[in-house]
Amino acid sequence: MKASTRARGWALQALYGWEIRGGERGREIRSLHDLVEERNVSPVHRAYAEALVRIVAANRAELDRRIEEALTNWTLERLSAVDRTILRIGAAEILYMDDVPGPAAIREAIRLAERYGTPQSPAFVNGVLDAVMHRAAAASTSPDG
């Protein structure tokens, strides 16, 4: 398993834990550090996991807005905390990490959904993140964008 794949899993666990503990602003990185210490996470995985957590923490409102725009007949609050967190990580990679191609970010989010979500999660995550990616691409090529 690639280091970035495993790091995404650690980021998911940290962000999920942070959210179910109340989601206090500014505590996202502390959640990751607690997890790293508790689970003895390899330094190989820490840097990418921390980058993801920091990006999600710094851009959560924008990520949530973009995800909400891509949802059909759903609201972010209605999603499970796991699916919501996977979508945030995937959207963060699509929108803020230039070294991660959109399709790769979606594939990795689907892997997380297969491992941590419900049987319906992978297809749901795929559809939402595909819409996020296409909307972002359309916005960047439009004259207004």
C-alpha positions in Angstrom: 0.0 0.0 0.0 1.4 3.4 -1.0 2.3 5.8 1.8 -0.2 8.4 0.6 -3.0 5.8 0.6 -2.3 4.9 4.2 -1.8 8.6 5.2 -5.3 9.3 3.8 -6.6 6.6 6.2 -4.9 8.3 9.1 -6.3 11.7 8.1 -9.8 10.2 7.8 -9.5 8.7 11.3 -8.2 12.0 12.8 -10.9 14.1 11.1 -13.7 11.7 11.9 -12.6 11.5 15.6 -12.4 15.3 15.7 -15.9 15.7 14.3 -17.6 13.2 16.5 -15.9 14.8 19.5 -17.7 18.1 18.7 -15.6 19.5 15.9 -14.1 22.4 18.0 -12.3 24.8 15.6 -8.6 24.6 15.8 -8.4 21.1 17.3 -8.1 19.2 14.0 -4.3 18.9 14.1 -4.4 18.0 17.8 -6.7 15.1 16.9 -4.2 13.9 14.4 -1.3 14.3 16.8 -3.2 12.3 19.5 -3.9 9.6 16.9 -0.3 9.5 15.8 0.9 9.1 19.4 -1.7 6.6 20.3 -1.3 4.4 17.3 2.4 4.9 16.7 1.9 6.1 13.1 5.0 5.8 10.9 6.7 9.1 10.0 6.3 8.1 6.4 2.6 8.6 6.7 2.5 11.6 9.1 3.5 14.4 6.7 0.8 13.7 4.1 -1.8 13.0 6.7 -1.0 16.3 8.4 -1.1 18.2 5.1 -4.6 16.8 4.4 -5.8 17.6 7.9 -4.5 21.1 7.6 -6.0 21.7 4.2 -9.4 20.4 5.3 -9.3 22.4 8.6 -8.3 25.7 6.8 -10.8 25.3 4.0 -13.7 23.4 5.5 -16.3 26.0 4.8 -15.4 26.2 1.1 -15.1 22.4 0.9 -18.5 22.0 2.4 -20.0 24.5 0.0 -18.5 22.7 -3.0 -19.7 19.3 -1.7 -23.2 20.7 -1.0 -23.4 22.1 -4.6 -22.6 18.6 -5.9 -25.2 16.8 -3.7 -28.6 16.0 -5.2 -31.5 15.7 -2.7 -29.1 15.5 0.2 -27.6 17.9 2.7 -24.1 17.6 4.2 -25.7 17.2 7.7 -27.7 14.1 6.5 -24.6 12.3 5.5 -22.8 9.9 7.8 -19.7 11.5 9.5 -17.5 8.9 7.6 -18.9 9.8 4.2 -18.8 13.5 5.0 -15.1 13.2 6.0 -14.2 11.2 3.0 -15.8 13.7 0.7 -13.9 16.6 2.4 -10.6 14.8 2.0 -11.3 14.0 -1.7 -12.5 17.5 -2.4 -9.4 18.9 -0.6 -7.2 16.9 -2.9 -9.1 17.9 -6.0 -9.3 21.6 -5.2 -6.1 22.3 -3.3 -3.4 19.7 -4.1 -2.1 20.4 -7.6 0.2 17.3 -7.4 -2.8 15.0 -7.1 -4.8 14.5 -10.3 -8.6 14.7 -9.8 -9.3 11.1 -11.0 -6.6 9.8 -8.6 -8.1 11.7 -5.7 -11.5 10.2 -6.5 -10.1 6.6 -6.7 -8.4 7.1 -3.4 -11.6 8.4 -1.8 -13.5 5.4 -3.2 -10.9 3.1 -1.5 -11.5 4.9 1.8 -15.3 4.5 1.3 -14.9 0.8 0.5 -12.9 0.3 3.7 -14.7 2.6 6.1 -18.2 3.4 4.7 -21.3 1.5 3.9 -21.9 -0.7 0.8 -23.4 2.4 -0.8 -20.6 4.7 0.1 -18.2 4.0 -2.8 -20.7 4.8 -5.5 -22.0 7.8 -3.6 -18.5 9.2 -3.0 -17.6 8.6 -6.7 -20.6 10.6 -7.9 -20.2 13.5 -5.6 -16.5 14.0 -6.1 -16.8 13.6 -9.9 -19.3 16.4 -9.8 -17.0 18.5 -7.6 -14.1 17.9 -10.0 -16.1 18.7 -13.1 -17.6 21.9 -11.6 -14.1 23.0 -10.5 -12.8 22.4 -14.0 -15.7 24.3 -15.6 -15.2 27.2 -13.2 -11.5 27.4 -14.0 -12.1 27.5 -17.8 -15.0 29.9 -17.7 -14.3 33.6 -18.4 -15.7 34.4 -14.9 -13.7 31.7 -13.2 
